[in-house]
Amino acid sequence: MLADAFTILMVVAGCFFFLAGTVGLLRFPDSLCRLHALTKADNLGLGLIVLGLLPQAGSVQAGFKLVVIWALVQFASASASQIIARVAHRTDTEGRAGIESRRNS
Amino acid sequence: MTEFLMATVVFLLVVIGAALVRLLVGQSAADRLMAVQILGTGGGAICLLLAVAIDSNAIMDVALTLAILAAFAVAAFSLPSQRPADTTSEDPDHAG
């Protein structure tokens, strides 16, 4: 009973962070800002969902597999976000100039 | 609990579908790359929820594959587009 309540709480929190990450991806003005929303909020949502699923996993092996998958997604997202940031920085010169002109005017 | 997890899967599917709008409206290549990246993270979350809801460990491996493929897609996208073989044949000044 307590495990079910914990699962429901964590999974709902995880879904909220996924929704926040998507809203950020759609609404933030700059590529690098959207990258923040994508990597931080979405990975936090995944972490909360994995934490919520741990009591529901059938065995210790399944729970261990959940944690390993979460850790691997963290590593993959960390490297991918650095690569995307470099690509965005290379190709986004007029975007940054647009923000600078908006700030000065 | 199974119904709750299935409802969560449907909710996450709608959220990720909305995020893919960034693919349509994307202003640069990095934006489109991010919209594909969300398939790795969000799709992995959906597969993990499904694996626990219907009690099938094989779908957890699908989540693993999605996460790795997303990372590889980003790495492949950021490679320079010119291969070394082209530069040696076209440019006699450069060696190797």
N, CA and C atoms of all chains as a GROMACS GRO file, in nm:
protein
  603
    1MET      N    1   0.084  -0.120   0.000
    1MET     CA    2   0.000   0.000   0.000
    1MET      C    3   0.087   0.125   0.000
    2LEU      N    4   0.186   0.126   0.091
    2LEU     CA    5   0.277   0.241   0.096
    2LEU      C    6   0.362   0.246  -0.031
    3ALA      N    7   0.403   0.128  -0.080
    3ALA     CA    8   0.483   0.124  -0.202
    3ALA      C    9   0.402   0.176  -0.320
    4ASP      N   10   0.273   0.143  -0.325
    4ASP     CA   11   0.191   0.192  -0.435
    4ASP      C   12   0.177   0.344  -0.430
    5ALA      N   13   0.158   0.398  -0.309
    5ALA     CA   14   0.146   0.544  -0.296
    5ALA      C   15   0.276   0.613  -0.338
    6PHE      N   16   0.390   0.554  -0.296
    6PHE     CA   17   0.520   0.609  -0.336
    6PHE      C   18   0.536   0.607  -0.487
    7THR      N   19   0.497   0.496  -0.549
    7THR     CA   20   0.509   0.486  -0.695
    7THR      C   21   0.424   0.592  -0.764
    8ILE      N   22   0.298   0.606  -0.719
    8ILE     CA   23   0.210   0.702  -0.785
    8ILE      C   24   0.265   0.843  -0.770
    9LEU      N   25   0.315   0.876  -0.650
    9LEU     CA   26   0.368   1.010  -0.627
    9LEU      C   27   0.488   1.038  -0.717
   10MET      N   28   0.583   0.944  -0.723
   10MET     CA   29   0.705   0.966  -0.800
   10MET      C   30   0.676   0.971  -0.950
   11VAL      N   31   0.587   0.883  -0.998
   11VAL     CA   32   0.560   0.880  -1.142
   11VAL      C   33   0.487   1.007  -1.183
   12VAL      N   34   0.394   1.056  -1.100
   12VAL     CA   35   0.325   1.181  -1.133
   12VAL      C   36   0.423   1.298  -1.136
   13ALA      N   37   0.516   1.301  -1.037
   13ALA     CA   38   0.618   1.407  -1.038
   13ALA      C   39   0.705   1.398  -1.163
   14GLY      N   40   0.742   1.275  -1.202
   14GLY     CA   41   0.822   1.257  -1.323
   14GLY      C   42   0.750   1.306  -1.447
   15CYS      N   43   0.621   1.276  -1.457
   15CYS     CA   44   0.543   1.323  -1.572
   15CYS      C   45   0.533   1.474  -1.573
   16PHE      N   46   0.520   1.535  -1.454
   16PHE     CA   47   0.516   1.681  -1.448
   16PHE      C   48   0.645   1.741  -1.504
   17PHE      N   49   0.760   1.680  -1.467
   17PHE     CA   50   0.886   1.736  -1.517
   17PHE      C   51   0.902   1.713  -1.666
   18PHE      N   52   0.850   1.600  -1.719
   18PHE     CA   53   0.852   1.581  -1.864
   18PHE      C   54   0.769   1.688  -1.933
   19LEU      N   55   0.652   1.719  -1.875
   19LEU     CA   56   0.568   1.824  -1.934
   19LEU      C   57   0.639   1.958  -1.929
   20ALA      N   58   0.706   1.987  -1.815
   20ALA     CA   59   0.779   2.114  -1.804
   20ALA      C   60   0.890   2.120  -1.908
   21GLY      N   61   0.962   2.010  -1.928
   21GLY     CA   62   1.068   2.009  -2.027
   21GLY      C   63   1.016   2.032  -2.167
   22THR      N   64   0.902   1.973  -2.201
   22THR     CA   65   0.847   1.992  -2.334
   22THR      C   66   0.799   2.135  -2.354
   23VAL      N   67   0.734   2.192  -2.252
   23VAL     CA   68   0.691   2.331  -2.264
   23VAL      C   69   0.812   2.421  -2.284
   24GLY      N   70   0.921   2.392  -2.211
   24GLY     CA   71   1.043   2.470  -2.230
   24GLY      C   72   1.099   2.454  -2.369
   25LEU      N   73   1.096   2.331  -2.422
   25LEU     CA   74   1.148   2.306  -2.556
   25LEU      C   75   1.069   2.384  -2.660
   26LEU      N   76   0.938   2.400  -2.637
   26LEU     CA   77   0.856   2.467  -2.737
   26LEU      C   78   0.857   2.619  -2.722
   27ARG      N   79   0.883   2.669  -2.598
   27ARG     CA   80   0.857   2.810  -2.573
   27ARG      C   81   0.981   2.894  -2.548
   28PHE      N   82   1.096   2.834  -2.519
   28PHE     CA   83   1.212   2.917  -2.489
   28PHE      C   84   1.263   2.983  -2.616
   29PRO      N   85   1.323   3.104  -2.603
   29PRO     CA   86   1.355   3.182  -2.722
   29PRO      C   87   1.481   3.139  -2.795
   30ASP      N   88   1.572   3.068  -2.730
   30ASP     CA   89   1.703   3.047  -2.789
   30ASP      C   90   1.734   2.898  -2.790
   31SER      N   91   1.823   2.855  -2.881
   31SER     CA   92   1.857   2.713  -2.889
   31SER      C   93   1.920   2.662  -2.760
   32LEU      N   94   2.011   2.742  -2.705
   32LEU     CA   95   2.081   2.696  -2.585
   32LEU      C   96   1.986   2.690  -2.466
   33CYS      N   97   1.888   2.782  -2.457
   33CYS     CA   98   1.789   2.774  -2.350
   33CYS      C   99   1.706   2.648  -2.363
   34ARG      N  100   1.668   2.614  -2.488
   34ARG     CA  101   1.589   2.492  -2.508
   34ARG      C  102   1.669   2.370  -2.470
   35LEU      N  103   1.801   2.375  -2.492
   35LEU     CA  104   1.885   2.263  -2.453
   35LEU      C  105   1.882   2.244  -2.302
   36HIS      N  106   1.881   2.354  -2.226
   36HIS     CA  107   1.867   2.345  -2.080
   36HIS      C  108   1.740   2.272  -2.043
   37ALA      N  109   1.627   2.315  -2.105
   37ALA     CA  110   1.499   2.253  -2.070
   37ALA      C  111   1.502   2.105  -2.102
   38LEU      N  112   1.560   2.072  -2.218
   38LEU     CA  113   1.557   1.933  -2.261
   38LEU      C  114   1.638   1.846  -2.168
   39THR      N  115   1.763   1.881  -2.143
   39THR     CA  116   1.848   1.788  -2.071
   39THR      C  117   1.813   1.786  -1.923
   40LYS      N  118   1.794   1.903  -1.861
   40LYS     CA  119   1.774   1.899  -1.716
   40LYS      C  120   1.638   1.845  -1.678
   41ALA      N  121   1.530   1.903  -1.734
   41ALA     CA  122   1.396   1.865  -1.689
   41ALA      C  123   1.363   1.723  -1.731
   42ASP      N  124   1.396   1.686  -1.856
   42ASP     CA  125   1.359   1.552  -1.901
   42ASP      C  126   1.436   1.445  -1.825
   43ASN      N  127   1.564   1.468  -1.798
   43ASN     CA  128   1.638   1.365  -1.725
   43ASN      C  129   1.593   1.355  -1.581
   44LEU      N  130   1.554   1.468  -1.521
   44LEU     CA  131   1.498   1.461  -1.385
   44LEU      C  132   1.367   1.384  -1.386
   45GLY      N  133   1.284   1.406  -1.490
   45GLY     CA  134   1.160   1.329  -1.501
   45GLY      C  135   1.186   1.181  -1.514
   46LEU      N  136   1.287   1.145  -1.595
   46LEU     CA  137   1.319   1.004  -1.609
   46LEU      C  138   1.369   0.946  -1.477
   47GLY      N  139   1.452   1.022  -1.404
   47GLY     CA  140   1.501   0.973  -1.276
   47GLY      C  141   1.390   0.949  -1.176
   48LEU      N  142   1.291   1.042  -1.172
   48LEU     CA  143   1.180   1.025  -1.079
   48LEU      C  144   1.094   0.906  -1.119
   49ILE      N  145   1.075   0.886  -1.251
   49ILE     CA  146   0.995   0.771  -1.295
   49ILE      C  147   1.065   0.641  -1.259
   50VAL      N  148   1.198   0.635  -1.280
   50VAL     CA  149   1.270   0.513  -1.244
   50VAL      C  150   1.263   0.489  -1.094
   51LEU      N  151   1.276   0.596  -1.015
   51LEU     CA  152   1.266   0.583  -0.869
   51LEU      C  153   1.127   0.531  -0.830
   52GLY      N  154   1.024   0.577  -0.898
   52GLY     CA  155   0.889   0.531  -0.867
   52GLY      C  156   0.864   0.389  -0.911
   53LEU      N  157   0.934   0.343  -1.015
   53LEU     CA  158   0.911   0.208  -1.064
   53LEU      C  159   0.987   0.104  -0.985
   54LEU      N  160   1.086   0.147  -0.906
   54LEU     CA  161   1.167   0.049  -0.834
   54LEU      C  162   1.086  -0.040  -0.738
   55PRO      N  163   0.988   0.013  -0.661
   55PRO     CA  164   0.911  -0.080  -0.578
   55PRO      C  165   0.825  -0.176  -0.658
   56GLN      N  166   0.789  -0.140  -0.783
   56GLN     CA  167   0.701  -0.224  -0.862
   56GLN      C  168   0.776  -0.330  -0.942
   57ALA      N  169   0.907  -0.321  -0.948
   57ALA     CA  170   0.982  -0.418  -1.028
   57ALA      C  171   0.969  -0.557  -0.966
   58GLY      N  172   0.964  -0.660  -1.055
   58GLY     CA  173   0.933  -0.794  -1.007
   58GLY      C  174   1.043  -0.858  -0.924
   59SER      N  175   1.171  -0.822  -0.952
   59SER     CA  176   1.280  -0.890  -0.885
   59SER      C  177   1.394  -0.791  -0.867
   60VAL      N  178   1.498  -0.836  -0.796
   60VAL     CA  179   1.615  -0.749  -0.776
   60VAL      C  180   1.686  -0.725  -0.909
   61GLN      N  181   1.686  -0.828  -0.997
   61GLN     CA  182   1.751  -0.809  -1.127
   61GLN      C  183   1.681  -0.702  -1.209
   62ALA      N  184   1.547  -0.701  -1.205
   62ALA     CA  185   1.474  -0.601  -1.282
   62ALA      C  186   1.499  -0.461  -1.227
   63GLY      N  187   1.504  -0.449  -1.093
   63GLY     CA  188   1.533  -0.320  -1.033
   63GLY      C  189   1.673  -0.272  -1.067
   64PHE      N  190   1.768  -0.364  -1.065
   64PHE     CA  191   1.905  -0.330  -1.102
   64PHE      C  192   1.912  -0.285  -1.246
   65LYS      N  193   1.837  -0.353  -1.333
   65LYS     CA  194   1.835  -0.316  -1.475
   65LYS      C  195   1.779  -0.176  -1.493
   66LEU      N  196   1.674  -0.142  -1.415
   66LEU     CA  197   1.616  -0.007  -1.422
   66LEU      C  198   1.721   0.098  -1.388
   67VAL      N  199   1.797   0.075  -1.281
   67VAL     CA  200   1.896   0.175  -1.239
   67VAL      C  201   2.008   0.184  -1.342
   68VAL      N  202   2.048   0.071  -1.400
   68VAL     CA  203   2.155   0.074  -1.500
   68VAL      C  204   2.110   0.151  -1.624
   69ILE      N  205   1.986   0.130  -1.666
   69ILE     CA  206   1.935   0.202  -1.783
   69ILE      C  207   1.932   0.351  -1.753
   70TRP      N  208   1.888   0.390  -1.632
   70TRP     CA  209   1.885   0.532  -1.597
   70TRP      C  210   2.026   0.591  -1.601
   71ALA      N  211   2.126   0.520  -1.545
   71ALA     CA  212   2.263   0.572  -1.544
   71ALA      C  213   2.315   0.587  -1.686
   72LEU      N  214   2.284   0.491  -1.773
   72LEU     CA  215   2.332   0.498  -1.911
   72LEU      C  216   2.269   0.616  -1.983
   73VAL      N  217   2.139   0.642  -1.958
   73VAL     CA  218   2.074   0.758  -2.020
   73VAL      C  219   2.138   0.887  -1.970
   74GLN      N  220   2.178   0.891  -1.842
   74GLN     CA  221   2.246   1.010  -1.792
   74GLN      C  222   2.375   1.036  -1.867
   75PHE      N  223   2.458   0.932  -1.882
   75PHE     CA  224   2.584   0.950  -1.955
   75PHE      C  225   2.559   0.992  -2.099
   76ALA      N  226   2.465   0.922  -2.165
   76ALA     CA  227   2.437   0.953  -2.305
   76ALA      C  228   2.385   1.096  -2.320
   77SER      N  229   2.295   1.139  -2.231
   77SER     CA  230   2.241   1.274  -2.240
   77SER      C  231   2.347   1.378  -2.212
   78ALA      N  232   2.436   1.350  -2.116
   78ALA     CA  233   2.540   1.449  -2.084
   78ALA      C  234   2.631   1.471  -2.205
   79SER      N  235   2.675   1.363  -2.269
   79SER     CA  236   2.762   1.381  -2.386
   79SER      C  237   2.685   1.443  -2.502
   80ALA      N  238   2.561   1.397  -2.523
   80ALA     CA  239   2.485   1.450  -2.636
   80ALA      C  240   2.456   1.598  -2.618
   81SER      N  241   2.432   1.642  -2.494
   81SER     CA  242   2.401   1.784  -2.475
   81SER      C  243   2.524   1.870  -2.503
   82GLN      N  244   2.644   1.820  -2.468
   82GLN     CA  245   2.765   1.896  -2.502
   82GLN      C  246   2.780   1.909  -2.653
   83ILE      N  247   2.752   1.799  -2.725
   83ILE     CA  248   2.768   1.801  -2.871
   83ILE      C  249   2.666   1.895  -2.933
   84ILE      N  250   2.540   1.888  -2.885
   84ILE     CA  251   2.436   1.974  -2.940
   84ILE      C  252   2.469   2.120  -2.912
   85ALA      N  253   2.524   2.148  -2.793
   85ALA     CA  254   2.559   2.287  -2.759
   85ALA      C  255   2.666   2.339  -2.853
   86ARG      N  256   2.761   2.252  -2.888
   86ARG     CA  257   2.866   2.296  -2.981
   86ARG      C  258   2.807   2.325  -3.119
   87VAL      N  259   2.718   2.239  -3.165
   87VAL     CA  260   2.654   2.261  -3.295
   87VAL      C  261   2.570   2.388  -3.291
   88ALA      N  262   2.496   2.409  -3.182
   88ALA     CA  263   2.412   2.528  -3.171
   88ALA      C  264   2.499   2.654  -3.166
   89HIS      N  265   2.611   2.646  -3.098
   89HIS     CA  266   2.699   2.764  -3.088
   89HIS      C  267   2.758   2.797  -3.222
   90ARG      N  268   2.789   2.692  -3.302
   90ARG     CA  269   2.850   2.716  -3.433
   90ARG      C  270   2.753   2.784  -3.528
   91THR      N  271   2.625   2.742  -3.524
   91THR     CA  272   2.531   2.784  -3.627
   91THR      C  273   2.435   2.890  -3.580
   92ASP      N  274   2.451   2.940  -3.458
   92ASP     CA  275   2.346   3.025  -3.402
   92ASP      C  276   2.391   3.169  -3.388
   93THR      N  277   2.481   3.218  -3.473
   93THR     CA  278   2.536   3.351  -3.453
   93THR      C  279   2.428   3.456  -3.471
   94GLU      N  280   2.338   3.438  -3.571
   94GLU     CA  281   2.238   3.544  -3.589
   94GLU      C  282   2.134   3.539  -3.479
   95GLY      N  283   2.112   3.421  -3.417
   95GLY     CA  284   2.020   3.414  -3.305
   95GLY      C  285   2.068   3.495  -3.187
   96ARG      N  286   2.200   3.483  -3.157
   96ARG     CA  287   2.252   3.558  -3.044
   96ARG      C  288   2.251   3.707  -3.075
   97ALA      N  289   2.281   3.744  -3.201
   97ALA     CA  290   2.277   3.886  -3.237
   97ALA      C  291   2.136   3.940  -3.221
   98GLY      N  292   2.035   3.855  -3.250
   98GLY     CA  293   1.897   3.901  -3.235
   98GLY      C  294   1.864   3.930  -3.090
   99ILE      N  295   1.914   3.842  -2.999
   99ILE     CA  296   1.885   3.864  -2.857
   99ILE      C  297   1.958   3.988  -2.808
  100GLU      N  298   2.082   4.008  -2.856
  100GLU     CA  299   2.157   4.127  -2.813
  100GLU      C  300   2.085   4.254  -2.858
  101SER      N  301   2.035   4.254  -2.983
  101SER     CA  302   1.968   4.376  -3.031
  101SER      C  303   1.839   4.400  -2.955
  102ARG      N  304   1.770   4.288  -2.915
  102ARG     CA  305   1.649   4.306  -2.838
  102ARG      C  306   1.680   4.361  -2.701
  103ARG      N  307   1.795   4.320  -2.644
  103ARG     CA  308   1.830   4.368  -2.510
  103ARG      C  309   1.871   4.514  -2.515
  104ASN      N  310   1.936   4.557  -2.622
  104ASN     CA  311   1.984   4.695  -2.628
  104ASN      C  312   1.872   4.792  -2.663
  105SER      N  313   1.773   4.747  -2.740
  105SER     CA  314   1.667   4.841  -2.784
  105SER      C  315   1.566   4.865  -2.674
  106MET      N  316  -0.289  -0.040  -1.028
  106MET     CA  317  -0.154   0.008  -1.061
  106MET      C  318  -0.126  -0.006  -1.210
  107THR      N  319  -0.172  -0.115  -1.271
  107THR     CA  320  -0.148  -0.130  -1.415
  107THR      C  321  -0.221  -0.022  -1.494
  108GLU      N  322  -0.346   0.007  -1.454
  108GLU     CA  323  -0.420   0.110  -1.527
  108GLU      C  324  -0.353   0.247  -1.510
  109PHE      N  325  -0.301   0.273  -1.388
  109PHE     CA  326  -0.236   0.402  -1.366
  109PHE      C  327  -0.112   0.414  -1.453
  110LEU      N  328  -0.032   0.306  -1.463
  110LEU     CA  329   0.089   0.311  -1.545
  110LEU      C  330   0.054   0.326  -1.693
  111MET      N  331  -0.053   0.258  -1.738
  111MET     CA  332  -0.094   0.273  -1.877
  111MET      C  333  -0.139   0.416  -1.906
  112ALA      N  334  -0.213   0.477  -1.812
  112ALA     CA  335  -0.255   0.616  -1.831
  112ALA      C  336  -0.133   0.707  -1.838
  113THR      N  337  -0.031   0.680  -1.755
  113THR     CA  338   0.092   0.759  -1.760
  113THR      C  339   0.160   0.744  -1.895
  114VAL      N  340   0.160   0.623  -1.952
  114VAL     CA  341   0.222   0.601  -2.083
  114VAL      C  342   0.151   0.685  -2.188
  115VAL      N  343   0.017   0.687  -2.185
  115VAL     CA  344  -0.058   0.766  -2.284
  115VAL      C  345  -0.026   0.914  -2.267
  116PHE      N  346  -0.019   0.961  -2.141
  116PHE     CA  347   0.012   1.103  -2.117
  116PHE      C  348   0.150   1.138  -2.171
  117LEU      N  349   0.249   1.051  -2.146
  117LEU     CA  350   0.384   1.080  -2.194
  117LEU      C  351   0.390   1.076  -2.347
  118LEU      N  352   0.312   0.988  -2.409
  118LEU     CA  353   0.308   0.984  -2.556
  118LEU      C  354   0.257   1.117  -2.611
  119VAL      N  355   0.151   1.172  -2.549
  119VAL     CA  356   0.098   1.300  -2.595
  119VAL      C  357   0.202   1.410  -2.576
  120VAL      N  358   0.271   1.409  -2.461
  120VAL     CA  359   0.371   1.513  -2.433
  120VAL      C  360   0.484   1.507  -2.535
  121ILE      N  361   0.533   1.386  -2.564
  121ILE     CA  362   0.643   1.374  -2.659
  121ILE      C  363   0.596   1.410  -2.799
  122GLY      N  364   0.473   1.373  -2.835
  122GLY     CA  365   0.421   1.414  -2.965
  122GLY      C  366   0.416   1.564  -2.980
  123ALA      N  367   0.378   1.634  -2.870
  123ALA     CA  368   0.377   1.780  -2.875
  123ALA      C  369   0.519   1.834  -2.888
  124ALA      N  370   0.616   1.770  -2.824
  124ALA     CA  371   0.754   1.818  -2.833
  124ALA      C  372   0.807   1.805  -2.974
  125LEU      N  373   0.757   1.708  -3.050
  125LEU     CA  374   0.807   1.690  -3.186
  125LEU      C  375   0.763   1.802  -3.279
  126VAL      N  376   0.673   1.890  -3.232
  126VAL     CA  377   0.639   2.009  -3.312
  126VAL      C  378   0.764   2.093  -3.337
  127ARG      N  379   0.858   2.084  -3.245
  127ARG     CA  380   0.984   2.158  -3.262
  127ARG      C  381   1.056   2.111  -3.387
  128LEU      N  382   1.031   1.988  -3.432
  128LEU     CA  383   1.088   1.941  -3.557
  128LEU      C  384   1.034   2.021  -3.675
  129LEU      N  385   0.903   2.054  -3.669
  129LEU     CA  386   0.842   2.127  -3.779
  129LEU      C  387   0.887   2.272  -3.779
  130VAL      N  388   0.884   2.334  -3.660
  130VAL     CA  389   0.901   2.479  -3.650
  130VAL      C  390   1.046   2.513  -3.622
  131GLY      N  391   1.136   2.413  -3.619
  131GLY     CA  392   1.272   2.435  -3.577
  131GLY      C  393   1.344   2.539  -3.659
  132GLN      N  394   1.419   2.625  -3.590
  132GLN     CA  395   1.486   2.734  -3.659
  132GLN      C  396   1.626   2.696  -3.701
  133SER      N  397   1.681   2.591  -3.645
  133SER     CA  398   1.817   2.553  -3.683
  133SER      C  399   1.829   2.402  -3.671
  134ALA      N  400   1.942   2.352  -3.717
  134ALA     CA  401   1.963   2.208  -3.713
  134ALA      C  402   1.969   2.157  -3.570
  135ALA      N  403   2.024   2.239  -3.479
  135ALA     CA  404   2.035   2.195  -3.339
  135ALA      C  405   1.897   2.176  -3.278
  136ASP      N  406   1.798   2.260  -3.317
  136ASP     CA  407   1.664   2.242  -3.264
  136ASP      C  408   1.604   2.109  -3.306
  137ARG      N  409   1.623   2.075  -3.432
  137ARG     CA  410   1.568   1.949  -3.478
  137ARG      C  411   1.640   1.832  -3.411
  138LEU      N  412   1.769   1.850  -3.387
  138LEU     CA  413   1.843   1.745  -3.318
  138LEU      C  414   1.791   1.725  -3.177
  139MET      N  415   1.755   1.836  -3.110
  139MET     CA  416   1.700   1.824  -2.975
  139MET      C  417   1.566   1.754  -2.975
  140ALA      N  418   1.484   1.783  -3.077
  140ALA     CA  419   1.353   1.719  -3.082
  140ALA      C  420   1.368   1.569  -3.103
  141VAL      N  421   1.472   1.525  -3.172
  141VAL     CA  422   1.495   1.381  -3.186
  141VAL      C  423   1.552   1.325  -3.056
  142GLN      N  424   1.632   1.405  -2.987
  142GLN     CA  425   1.691   1.361  -2.860
  142GLN      C  426   1.584   1.329  -2.757
  143ILE      N  427   1.471   1.404  -2.764
  143ILE     CA  428   1.367   1.379  -2.666
  143ILE      C  429   1.305   1.242  -2.687
  144LEU      N  430   1.314   1.189  -2.808
  144LEU     CA  431   1.263   1.054  -2.831
  144LEU      C  432   1.344   0.952  -2.752
  145GLY      N  433   1.474   0.980  -2.737
  145GLY     CA  434   1.556   0.887  -2.661
  145GLY      C  435   1.520   0.886  -2.514
  146THR      N  436   1.509   1.005  -2.455
  146THR     CA  437   1.478   1.012  -2.312
  146THR      C  438   1.333   0.974  -2.284
  147GLY      N  439   1.240   1.040  -2.355
  147GLY     CA  440   1.099   1.016  -2.331
  147GLY      C  441   1.054   0.878  -2.376
  148GLY      N  442   1.107   0.834  -2.490
  148GLY     CA  443   1.074   0.700  -2.535
  148GLY      C  444   1.126   0.594  -2.440
  149GLY      N  445   1.244   0.618  -2.381
  149GLY     CA  446   1.296   0.528  -2.281
  149GLY      C  447   1.207   0.523  -2.158
  150ALA      N  448   1.156   0.639  -2.116
  150ALA     CA  449   1.067   0.641  -2.000
  150ALA      C  450   0.939   0.564  -2.030
  151ILE      N  451   0.885   0.582  -2.152
  151ILE     CA  452   0.763   0.510  -2.190
  151ILE      C  453   0.787   0.360  -2.189
  152CYS      N  454   0.902   0.316  -2.243
  152CYS     CA  455   0.929   0.172  -2.248
  152CYS      C  456   0.947   0.115  -2.108
  153LEU      N  457   1.011   0.192  -2.017
  153LEU     CA  458   1.027   0.141  -1.882
  153LEU      C  459   0.893   0.128  -1.811
  154LEU      N  460   0.805   0.228  -1.830
  154LEU     CA  461   0.672   0.219  -1.769
  154LEU      C  462   0.595   0.100  -1.823
  155LEU      N  463   0.603   0.079  -1.957
  155LEU     CA  464   0.534  -0.034  -2.017
  155LEU      C  465   0.589  -0.166  -1.965
  156ALA      N  466   0.722  -0.173  -1.950
  156ALA     CA  467   0.784  -0.298  -1.905
  156ALA      C  468   0.735  -0.338  -1.767
  157VAL      N  469   0.717  -0.239  -1.679
  157VAL     CA  470   0.668  -0.272  -1.545
  157VAL      C  471   0.518  -0.296  -1.547
  158ALA      N  472   0.445  -0.225  -1.635
  158ALA     CA  473   0.299  -0.239  -1.635
  158ALA      C  474   0.257  -0.377  -1.683
  159ILE      N  475   0.322  -0.428  -1.791
  159ILE     CA  476   0.280  -0.558  -1.843
  159ILE      C  477   0.379  -0.667  -1.805
  160ASP      N  478   0.473  -0.634  -1.716
  160ASP     CA  479   0.561  -0.733  -1.654
  160ASP      C  480   0.642  -0.809  -1.759
  161SER      N  481   0.712  -0.733  -1.844
  161SER     CA  482   0.791  -0.796  -1.948
  161SER      C  483   0.928  -0.730  -1.948
  162ASN      N  484   1.032  -0.805  -1.913
  162ASN     CA  485   1.165  -0.747  -1.904
  162ASN      C  486   1.225  -0.716  -2.039
  163ALA      N  487   1.171  -0.774  -2.148
  163ALA     CA  488   1.230  -0.751  -2.279
  163ALA      C  489   1.214  -0.606  -2.323
  164ILE      N  490   1.107  -0.541  -2.278
  164ILE     CA  491   1.086  -0.403  -2.321
  164ILE      C  492   1.187  -0.311  -2.255
  165MET      N  493   1.245  -0.352  -2.143
  165MET     CA  494   1.351  -0.269  -2.083
  165MET      C  495   1.471  -0.262  -2.176
  166ASP      N  496   1.498  -0.371  -2.249
  166ASP     CA  497   1.609  -0.366  -2.344
  166ASP      C  498   1.580  -0.269  -2.457
  167VAL      N  499   1.452  -0.256  -2.494
  167VAL     CA  500   1.415  -0.159  -2.596
  167VAL      C  501   1.446  -0.018  -2.548
  168ALA      N  502   1.421   0.008  -2.418
  168ALA     CA  503   1.454   0.140  -2.363
  168ALA      C  504   1.603   0.167  -2.373
  169LEU      N  505   1.684   0.064  -2.342
  169LEU     CA  506   1.829   0.078  -2.351
  169LEU      C  507   1.870   0.112  -2.493
  170THR      N  508   1.811   0.038  -2.591
  170THR     CA  509   1.848   0.060  -2.731
  170THR      C  510   1.811   0.202  -2.776
  171LEU      N  511   1.692   0.249  -2.734
  171LEU     CA  512   1.651   0.384  -2.773
  171LEU      C  513   1.748   0.489  -2.721
  172ALA      N  514   1.791   0.473  -2.595
  172ALA     CA  515   1.881   0.572  -2.537
  172ALA      C  516   2.014   0.573  -2.610
  173ILE      N  517   2.068   0.454  -2.640
  173ILE     CA  518   2.197   0.448  -2.708
  173ILE      C  519   2.185   0.502  -2.850
  174LEU      N  520   2.075   0.470  -2.919
  174LEU     CA  521   2.060   0.517  -3.057
  174LEU      C  522   2.049   0.669  -3.062
  175ALA      N  523   1.983   0.728  -2.962
  175ALA     CA  524   1.973   0.874  -2.960
  175ALA      C  525   2.111   0.938  -2.947
  176ALA      N  526   2.194   0.878  -2.858
  176ALA     CA  527   2.328   0.933  -2.842
  176ALA      C  528   2.409   0.918  -2.970
  177PHE      N  529   2.395   0.803  -3.037
  177PHE     CA  530   2.470   0.783  -3.161
  177PHE      C  531   2.421   0.877  -3.271
  178ALA      N  532   2.291   0.904  -3.274
  178ALA     CA  533   2.239   0.994  -3.377
  178ALA      C  534   2.300   1.133  -3.359
  179VAL      N  535   2.308   1.178  -3.234
  179VAL     CA  536   2.367   1.309  -3.210
  179VAL      C  537   2.514   1.309  -3.250
  180ALA      N  538   2.587   1.204  -3.215
  180ALA     CA  539   2.729   1.199  -3.250
  180ALA      C  540   2.748   1.197  -3.400
  181ALA      N  541   2.667   1.120  -3.471
  181ALA     CA  542   2.680   1.113  -3.617
  181ALA      C  543   2.645   1.246  -3.681
  182PHE      N  544   2.550   1.318  -3.623
  182PHE     CA  545   2.509   1.445  -3.681
  182PHE      C  546   2.618   1.549  -3.672
  183SER      N  547   2.700   1.541  -3.566
  183SER     CA  548   2.795   1.649  -3.543
  183SER      C  549   2.929   1.622  -3.610
  184LEU      N  550   2.942   1.511  -3.684
  184LEU     CA  551   3.068   1.485  -3.752
  184LEU      C  552   3.086   1.584  -3.866
  185PRO      N  553   3.209   1.623  -3.897
  185PRO     CA  554   3.230   1.711  -4.010
  185PRO      C  555   3.191   1.642  -4.139
  186SER      N  556   3.137   1.719  -4.234
  186SER     CA  557   3.076   1.655  -4.350
  186SER      C  558   3.177   1.618  -4.457
  187GLN      N  559   3.301   1.669  -4.449
  187GLN     CA  560   3.396   1.642  -4.555
  187GLN      C  561   3.484   1.527  -4.515
  188ARG      N  562   3.500   1.429  -4.602
  188ARG     CA  563   3.583   1.315  -4.571
  188ARG      C  564   3.727   1.343  -4.609
  189PRO      N  565   3.827   1.284  -4.544
  189PRO     CA  566   3.969   1.310  -4.577
  189PRO      C  567   4.002   1.271  -4.720
  190ALA      N  568   3.938   1.167  -4.775
  190ALA     CA  569   3.973   1.122  -4.910
  190ALA      C  570   3.943   1.232  -5.011
  191ASP      N  571   3.834   1.312  -4.988
  191ASP     CA  572   3.800   1.415  -5.085
  191ASP      C  573   3.905   1.526  -5.086
  192THR      N  574   3.956   1.563  -4.968
  192THR     CA  575   4.048   1.676  -4.964
  192THR      C  576   4.179   1.643  -5.033
  193THR      N  577   4.228   1.518  -5.023
  193THR     CA  578   4.357   1.487  -5.086
  193THR      C  579   4.345   1.491  -5.237
  194SER      N  580   4.229   1.451  -5.294
  194SER     CA  581   4.220   1.450  -5.439
  194SER      C  582   4.196   1.590  -5.494
  195GLU      N  583   4.125   1.678  -5.420
  195GLU     CA  584   4.091   1.810  -5.474
  195GLU      C  585   4.193   1.916  -5.441
  196ASP      N  586   4.268   1.895  -5.336
  196ASP     CA  587   4.352   2.004  -5.285
  196ASP      C  588   4.498   1.961  -5.283
  197PRO      N  589   4.576   1.992  -5.384
  197PRO     CA  590   4.714   1.943  -5.388
  197PRO      C  591   4.803   2.009  -5.285
  198ASP      N  592   4.762   2.123  -5.227
  198ASP     CA  593   4.849   2.190  -5.130
  198ASP      C  594   4.852   2.115  -4.998
  199HIS      N  595   4.736   2.054  -4.962
  199HIS     CA  596   4.730   1.987  -4.833
  199HIS      C  597   4.782   1.844  -4.848
  200ALA      N  598   4.858   1.801  -4.752
  200ALA     CA  599   4.911   1.664  -4.755
  200ALA      C  600   4.833   1.579  -4.658
  201GLY      N  601   4.783   1.466  -4.703
  201GLY     CA  602   4.712   1.373  -4.616
  201GLY      C  603   4.578   1.429  -4.576
   0.00000   0.00000   0.00000
